[in-house]
Amino acid sequence: MEKHYVYGTKSKKWHLVGSDDRDFKCGITQAEMARIGKAAAKKKYLAPNRVCRVKKKTIFVLQGTYGHGWEDLTAEETRAEIRQRLKDYRENEGGNYRIITRRE
């Protein structure tokens, strides 16, 4: 099974991962690592314009509590839209609400 090198930003070490790892396709091949070296590979792997970075979408979720914990009420893609929903809920229902963000 082919393995690729990925750089752990927390551990600050290179790790060999298999094709079942989510970072596999972004990794540096073993042949390329041997050819360019660890310093150049790190620069390439951590480049801000690297295409294979995992892109996640931020959503804003309005939650309300009715005595049994927080429940999702609605979600929007922009902060302005979710603030409008919060205003609507406060005008129509009252109660305790909060806005949280999630990455999908």
Phi and psi restraints in degrees (value plus and minus 20) as a CYANA .aco file:
   2 GLU   PHI     -92.5   -52.5
   2 GLU   PSI     124.7   164.7
   3 LYS   PHI    -148.7  -108.7
   3 LYS   PSI     130.6   170.6
   4 HIS   PHI    -141.4  -101.4
   4 HIS   PSI     133.1   173.1
   5 TYR   PHI    -107.2   -67.2
   5 TYR   PSI     113.3   153.3
   6 VAL   PHI    -147.0  -107.0
   6 VAL   PSI     128.1   168.1
   7 TYR   PHI    -119.7   -79.7
   7 TYR   PSI     105.1   145.1
   8 GLY   PHI    -105.6   -65.6
   8 GLY   PSI      93.1   133.1
   9 THR   PHI     -89.9   -49.9
   9 THR   PSI     -45.6    -5.6
  10 LYS   PHI    -102.3   -62.3
  10 LYS   PSI     -64.2   -24.2
  11 SER   PHI    -102.2   -62.2
  11 SER   PSI     -37.3     2.7
  12 LYS   PHI      36.3    76.3
  12 LYS   PSI      20.6    60.6
  13 LYS   PHI    -156.8  -116.8
  13 LYS   PSI     137.2   177.2
  14 TRP   PHI    -105.6   -65.6
  14 TRP   PSI     120.8   160.8
  15 HIS   PHI    -149.3  -109.3
  15 HIS   PSI     119.5   159.5
  16 LEU   PHI    -108.8   -68.8
  16 LEU   PSI     105.6   145.6
  17 VAL   PHI    -144.8  -104.8
  17 VAL   PSI     131.0   171.0
  18 GLY   PHI    -108.6   -68.6
  18 GLY   PSI     158.4   198.4
  19 SER   PHI     -88.1   -48.1
  19 SER   PSI     -32.2     7.8
  20 ASP   PHI    -104.4   -64.4
  20 ASP   PSI     -26.5    13.5
  21 ASP   PHI    -105.2   -65.2
  21 ASP   PSI     122.8   162.8
  22 ARG   PHI     -84.7   -44.7
  22 ARG   PSI     -43.9    -3.9
  23 ASP   PHI    -113.6   -73.6
  23 ASP   PSI     -17.0    23.0
  24 PHE   PHI     -75.4   -35.4
  24 PHE   PSI     -69.3   -29.3
  25 LYS   PHI     -87.9   -47.9
  25 LYS   PSI     -39.7     0.3
  26 CYS   PHI    -109.5   -69.5
  26 CYS   PSI     -30.7     9.3
  27 GLY   PHI     -91.6   -51.6
  27 GLY   PSI     150.2   190.2
  28 ILE   PHI    -116.4   -76.4
  28 ILE   PSI     109.6   149.6
  29 THR   PHI     -85.1   -45.1
  29 THR   PSI     137.4   177.4
  30 GLN   PHI     -83.2   -43.2
  30 GLN   PSI     -58.1   -18.1
  31 ALA   PHI     -85.3   -45.3
  31 ALA   PSI     -62.8   -22.8
  32 GLU   PHI     -86.7   -46.7
  32 GLU   PSI     -58.8   -18.8
  33 MET   PHI     -80.7   -40.7
  33 MET   PSI     -63.1   -23.1
  34 ALA   PHI     -85.9   -45.9
  34 ALA   PSI     -54.5   -14.5
  35 ARG   PHI     -95.6   -55.6
  35 ARG   PSI     -64.7   -24.7
  36 ILE   PHI    -120.8   -80.8
  36 ILE   PSI     -38.0     2.0
  37 GLY   PHI      69.2   109.2
  37 GLY   PSI     144.1   184.1
  38 LYS   PHI     -86.9   -46.9
  38 LYS   PSI     -59.4   -19.4
  39 ALA   PHI     -84.7   -44.7
  39 ALA   PSI     -67.4   -27.4
  40 ALA   PHI     -87.8   -47.8
  40 ALA   PSI     -57.0   -17.0
  41 ALA   PHI     -84.8   -44.8
  41 ALA   PSI     -59.9   -19.9
  42 LYS   PHI     -83.5   -43.5
  42 LYS   PSI     -63.5   -23.5
  43 LYS   PHI     -81.4   -41.4
  43 LYS   PSI     -63.0   -23.0
  44 LYS   PHI     -87.4   -47.4
  44 LYS   PSI     -65.2   -25.2
  45 TYR   PHI     -85.0   -45.0
  45 TYR   PSI     -57.5   -17.5
  46 LEU   PHI    -114.3   -74.3
  46 LEU   PSI     -12.9    27.1
  47 ALA   PHI     -79.0   -39.0
  47 ALA   PSI     114.7   154.7
  48 PRO   PHI     -86.1   -46.1
  48 PRO   PSI     -42.9    -2.9
  49 ASN   PHI    -115.0   -75.0
  49 ASN   PSI      -7.8    32.2
  50 ARG   PHI     -83.0   -43.0
  50 ARG   PSI     105.4   145.4
  51 VAL   PHI     -85.4   -45.4
  51 VAL   PSI     -53.0   -13.0
  52 CYS   PHI    -106.2   -66.2
  52 CYS   PSI      -9.9    30.1
  53 ARG   PHI     -78.9   -38.9
  53 ARG   PSI     122.3   162.3
  54 VAL   PHI     -93.4   -53.4
  54 VAL   PSI     101.7   141.7
  55 LYS   PHI    -118.1   -78.1
  55 LYS   PSI     105.2   145.2
  56 LYS   PHI    -141.6  -101.6
  56 LYS   PSI     125.7   165.7
  57 LYS   PHI    -115.5   -75.5
  57 LYS   PSI     116.1   156.1
  58 THR   PHI    -110.1   -70.1
  58 THR   PSI     110.1   150.1
  59 ILE   PHI    -142.0  -102.0
  59 ILE   PSI     131.5   171.5
  60 PHE   PHI    -128.6   -88.6
  60 PHE   PSI     107.3   147.3
  61 VAL   PHI    -136.2   -96.2
  61 VAL   PSI     110.5   150.5
  62 LEU   PHI    -113.6   -73.6
  62 LEU   PSI     105.6   145.6
  63 GLN   PHI    -138.6   -98.6
  63 GLN   PSI     128.9   168.9
  64 GLY   PHI    -150.1  -110.1
  64 GLY   PSI     134.0   174.0
  65 THR   PHI    -140.3  -100.3
  65 THR   PSI     111.5   151.5
  66 TYR   PHI    -142.1  -102.1
  66 TYR   PSI      14.0    54.0
  67 GLY   PHI      74.1   114.1
  67 GLY   PSI     -23.5    16.5
  68 HIS   PHI    -147.2  -107.2
  68 HIS   PSI       6.4    46.4
  69 GLY   PHI      78.4   118.4
  69 GLY   PSI     154.2   194.2
  70 TRP   PHI     -99.1   -59.1
  70 TRP   PSI     115.6   155.6
  71 GLU   PHI    -145.3  -105.3
  71 GLU   PSI     121.9   161.9
  72 ASP   PHI     -90.0   -50.0
  72 ASP   PSI     111.8   151.8
  73 LEU   PHI    -125.6   -85.6
  73 LEU   PSI     -65.7   -25.7
  74 THR   PHI    -179.4  -139.4
  74 THR   PSI     145.0   185.0
  75 ALA   PHI    -158.6  -118.6
  75 ALA   PSI     125.8   165.8
  76 GLU   PHI    -156.8  -116.8
  76 GLU   PSI     143.6   183.6
  77 GLU   PHI    -109.7   -69.7
  77 GLU   PSI     -37.0     3.0
  78 THR   PHI    -145.1  -105.1
  78 THR   PSI     134.7   174.7
  79 ARG   PHI     -84.9   -44.9
  79 ARG   PSI     -57.5   -17.5
  80 ALA   PHI     -82.9   -42.9
  80 ALA   PSI     -62.6   -22.6
  81 GLU   PHI     -85.1   -45.1
  81 GLU   PSI     -61.8   -21.8
  82 ILE   PHI     -90.9   -50.9
  82 ILE   PSI     -52.8   -12.8
  83 ARG   PHI     -85.7   -45.7
  83 ARG   PSI     -55.6   -15.6
  84 GLN   PHI     -85.7   -45.7
  84 GLN   PSI     -62.0   -22.0
  85 ARG   PHI     -81.9   -41.9
  85 ARG   PSI     -59.7   -19.7
  86 LEU   PHI     -81.0   -41.0
  86 LEU   PSI     -64.8   -24.8
  87 LYS   PHI     -80.6   -40.6
  87 LYS   PSI     -63.5   -23.5
  88 ASP   PHI     -81.2   -41.2
  88 ASP   PSI     -66.0   -26.0
  89 TYR   PHI     -82.7   -42.7
  89 TYR   PSI     -62.2   -22.2
  90 ARG   PHI     -85.2   -45.2
  90 ARG   PSI     -57.4   -17.4
  91 GLU   PHI     -90.1   -50.1
  91 GLU   PSI     -59.0   -19.0
  92 ASN   PHI    -111.1   -71.1
  92 ASN   PSI     -52.0   -12.0
  93 GLU   PHI    -141.6  -101.6
  93 GLU   PSI     -47.1    -7.1
  94 GLY   PHI      50.2    90.2
  94 GLY   PSI    -192.5  -152.5
  95 GLY   PHI      84.6   124.6
  95 GLY   PSI    -195.6  -155.6
  96 ASN   PHI    -123.9   -83.9
  96 ASN   PSI     109.9   149.9
  97 TYR   PHI    -155.7  -115.7
  97 TYR   PSI     137.1   177.1
  98 ARG   PHI    -168.4  -128.4
  98 ARG   PSI     137.9   177.9
  99 ILE   PHI    -131.9   -91.9
  99 ILE   PSI     110.0   150.0
 100 ILE   PHI    -143.7  -103.7
 100 ILE   PSI     141.2   181.2
 101 THR   PHI    -131.8   -91.8
 101 THR   PSI     127.4   167.4
 102 ARG   PHI    -154.1  -114.1
 102 ARG   PSI     131.0   171.0
 103 ARG   PHI    -129.3   -89.3
 103 ARG   PSI     107.6   147.6
